[in-house]
């Protein structure tokens, strides 16, 4: 894994979580820009997937099943949370995005630990 990409992804996930939490606390539904931000997180996770597959051979101590299990879970979590936020027109849509953003940030940190 490239540390700069990982830390940028963690920062972006936390930013998405904070913005979504603010929307939930203000009793607002997830808007277009929130959903675009969620889609951007998914694209960045796909970039991380490609980079991880390419660099996986250079890290022989990495447990591939555990690492790619976390990555696959993050890749599934983001679009599911985005679809839920799109369908839920109350404050719970952004609340789901906030939880997903925080979860993805923690999962990325754990993936970084597994990679080392």
N, C-alpha and C positions, 0 to 999 in steps of 0.2 A: 504494500500500500504506500502511496505517496503521502507523507505526513501533511503537507500543505493542503492537499485536496481533502483529506480526512478532517482537518480542523476547519476548513471552509464549510464542509458539509455539516459538521456539528454546530458551527455558528449559525448557519442558515436554518437548520432545524430548530434551534432555540429561538431565533428571531420569528420564525413562523408560529411557534408555540406561544410566544409572548403576544404577538399581534392577534392571534386567534383568541387567546385568553381575554385580552382587552375587549374584543368584540363580544365575547360571551358575557362578560361582566356588564357591558353596556346594553345587553339584551338585543343585540343585532344579529341578523342572519349572516351567513358567510356570503360575501359578495363576489363579484367576478374576479377582482384582483386577488382575493384570498385563494380562490380556486386556481387561478393562474400561478400563484406562488406555490401551491401544492403540486401542480404539474411540473413546475421547474424543479422542485425537490425530487420528484420522480426521475426527471431527466438526469439530474446530477447523480442520483443513485445508480442509474444505468451506466453512466460514465465510470463510476467507481467499480461497477461490476466488470466492465471491460478491462480496466486497469488491473484489477485484482486477478483476473484470469490470465492476463499477459505476464504479470509479475509473480504468480504463484510458484512457478518453478524455481525462482531465486530464493525462496524462503522454505527450506526443507523441514524446518521444525514446526511449521504451521499445521494445525489439525484442520484439514480441508473440510471435513464433514461439519464440524462445529462452526468454522468461519463462514462457509457458504450457506449453512443453515440460518445463521443470523442475517446474512445478506438477503437471502430469499424471503425471510420473514419481513424484513424492512421493505423489500420491493412489493410484497403483497399488502402490507399494512397501509402504505401511502395511498394507493388508488382506492382502496376500500374506505378509508377515512374521508377521502375527497368525495367519493360517491355519496357517502352518508351525509356529509356536510351539504352537498348540493340538494339532496332530497329533503333534509330537515330544515325547515324555514324558521325555526325558533333559535333560541340561544344555544341549544344543544348541538347544533351543527358545528359552530366554531369551537365549542368545548371538546368535541371529538377530535377536531384538528389540533387543538392545543395538546391533548393527551397523546396523539400520534406523533406530533413534532418532538415532544419531550422523550417519548419512547424511542424514536429513531435516533435521537442524540445519544441516549444511553447505549443503544445497540452499537452505534458507530464507535463509541469509546471502547466498548467491550471487544469489538472486532479489531481495533488497534492493539489492544492488549494481547489478543490471541495471535496476531500477526508477528509480534515480537518474539 
